Amino acid sequence: MKKLSSLATMLAACVFAAACSPNVQADPVHPTQTRPAPMAPEFKGIDNWINSSPQSIQDLRGKVVLVEFWTYSCINCVRVMPHVKQWHAKYKDQGLVVIGVHTPEYGYEKKLSNVRAAVQRFGITYPVAQDNGYETWNAYGNRYWPAMYLIDQQGRIVYQHFGEGQYQETEAKIRALLSMDQKAQ
């Protein structure tokens, strides 16, 4: 029985490590004139919005949008969070909108009170969508926590990154998109 318990613990650890991976590489989006970047899907099946009224990709056209899939028990998500919060604080007045999409890995992460407590504990002030049914997750074809999708002013996904790291590259993409917006004015 002890051997079975050890095996079950090892299996659970492997599943968790695979789902919440720190070193998953970005799947770069390389749009061309003949093959533009894909349009960002709308937020679907959102149970609740925290820190805002319901948002939509259509209503956010003209803004640079960072959609981040996360869950509050994922250590990799917690490690990425200071960077996302910093980008929000630094660029929100320049046209960046950060939307956190909380998609639970475990049953207890589905409770609204737990998600609200985590948002407060982590000091998240940007909008957070509660995606308990994985509808937005599936619309994006997402498979990882954390995952970031950067959407341009036309509503196209122009950059994505999975896992931790590449903070300077991600911020450079944000800055480039915001600067393109400034040039258009």
N, C-alpha and C positions, 0 to 999 in steps of 0.2 A: 504494500500500500504506500509505503514511504517513497519507493521508486516511482510509482505512478504520480504521486504528488509532485515530486521533483521534475518529472517529465512535463507535467502540465504547467508548472511554473516556468520552465525553460521555453516551452512553446509560446506561452503568453508574452514573455519578454521578447521573443523573436518577432511576433506579430506587431507588438508595440513599436519596436525599433524600425521595422519596415514601414509602418504607417507614418511615423513622425521622424523622418530622416533628415539629419543635418547637412549631408553632403550631396543631395540630389542636384544634378546640374540643371541649369536653365535650358529650356527648349526655345532657342532664339526665334524670333519672328523676323523674317527677312522679306518685307514687301518689295515688290517690283512694280513697274508700270503695267505689266501684263497680269500680275497676280498681287492685288492689293492685300493689305493686312485684313484679317477677318473682322467682321462687325462683332462688337461685344453683345452677348446675350442680355436680355432683361433679367432683373431680379425676379425669381419665381418662387412661389410657395413659402414666402417669408412669414413666419409665425408672429414675430414681433419686431418692432424697431425700437432701439434704445438710443437715446440722445438726439432723436430727430423724428420728424414725421416720415412716412414712407417716401422712399427715393425711387427714381427710375433712371435708367441709362438715357432714355429719350430726353427727359427733363434736364439732364446734366450735359447735353450737347453744348459745345462751346467752352467747356471746362476740360482740364486734364484730370482724369480720375484714376486713382489707385485703388483697386479692389484687392483686399487681402483676405484670404481664407485662413482661418485660425480656429483653435479651440483652447480653452483656458488651462487645460491640464497638460498640454504639450510643452515640454521644456524648450524645444526649438522655437515654438511660437513665442514663448516668454522672452527668449533671447533676441528675437527679431523686433519685438514690440518697442523698445526704446528708439530704434531707428525710424519706425513708422510714425510714432508719436512726434519725433523731432521734425520729420518732413511735413507732417500736418501743421505743426506750429510755425515752421519756417516759411512755408509756401501757400498756406490757405488764403492769404490776402492777395496772392499773385494768380490765383485761379486753380490751385490744386484742391481736389475734393478726395478725401480718403473715406472709403467705405469698408468697414470690417465685416466680413461675413462669417459669423460664428456657426460652424458646422460641427456637431458633436461627434466625438469618437466613442464615448461611453454614455450609458443611459442617464447617469446623474448630471451630465452636461446638457441635457435637454431641458432641465428645469429653469424657467425664466428667472426665478429668484437667485439661482446660482450664477447664471450669466450676468445678471444685474450686479451682484456682489463682486464678481470678477472685474467687470468694467469699472466699478468704483474703486476696487482695491488697486488696480493697475493705473488708475488715473486716465482712462481713455475718454476723450471728449468728442471725438468724431463719431458719426453715425455707425451703429452696429446693427446688422440684420441677423436675426436668429433663423437659421436654415435647418431646422430639425429634420425635415423630410428629404434633405439633400437635393432639392429641386434646382437651386441655383448652382450648387456644386456640380451636378450632372450637366446642366446647361453649358457650363464652361468646360466640361470634359476634364474636370480637375481630379487629381488622384493623391495630392500631398497636403500635409500641414507642415509648415506654413507655405502658402503659395501666393505670389503677387502678380497681378495683371495690370499693366499700365495702358490706359485707354486715351487716345488722342481726342482732340476737340471735335472730330467728325464721328466719334463713337467706334473707332477701330482699335483692336488690341495690337499695340505696336511693340510690346515688350512683355516678357513673363520671366519669372524666376521662382524656383522651387527650393525650399530649405533655407538655411542660414547663409550669410556671406554675400559677397558682391554688392555691398552697401554703396561704395563709391560709384560703381557702374550704374546702379539703379538711380542714385541721386543725379548723376550726370544725365540720364535719360529724362528724368523729371525736369531738370533745368533746361535741357534742350527744347523739350515740348513747350514749356512756359515761355521760353525766349522766342520761339516761333510765333506764339500767340502775341507777344509784345510787338514783334515786327509787323504783324498783320494790322495793328491798330494805327 
